[in-house]
Amino acid sequence: MAFGVLLLRIALALSVVGVVVLAIGAAVAAAAAADAGLAGAGLEVAAVALVVAGVVVVVAQAVLTVLVARGSDGARAGLAIVAAVSLVLALLGGGGATSIGTVLLVVGVAALFVPSSSAWFQHRPARPGS
């Protein structure tokens, strides 16, 4: 369980770096296209949409990682969905830190579903207010 959470935290840090790099790359590409006279609303909208999607995924990943560390069983399923979306975004957005973060996220989520982790989630006492 602790290993999976550690991987999730490292993946989160790499995902943040990846979104920042993606945003900078989109801004540079938009500026270069504008300088070349190739400014098109479609390209800019697609770049902004990809960056916004990345930010939404990173925020969801951060919240769910905290909830998993606190023992939320439902957050495991949520992180599995986030891992799938992150995989799609990594394939669309290129490589680098985002891809490494995605691999660690997928491995971390998989570690949350091994039998020993599943037993920990099932026998976790309910926390007040959760």
Secondary structure, DSSP 8 states (H G I E B T S, - for coil): -HHHHHHHHHHHHHHHHHHHHHHHHHHHHHHHHHHTT---HHHHHHHHHHHHHHHHHHHHHHHHHHHHHTT-HHHHHHHHHHHHHHHHHHHHH-STHHHHHHHHHHHHHHHHTSHHHHHHHHT----TT-
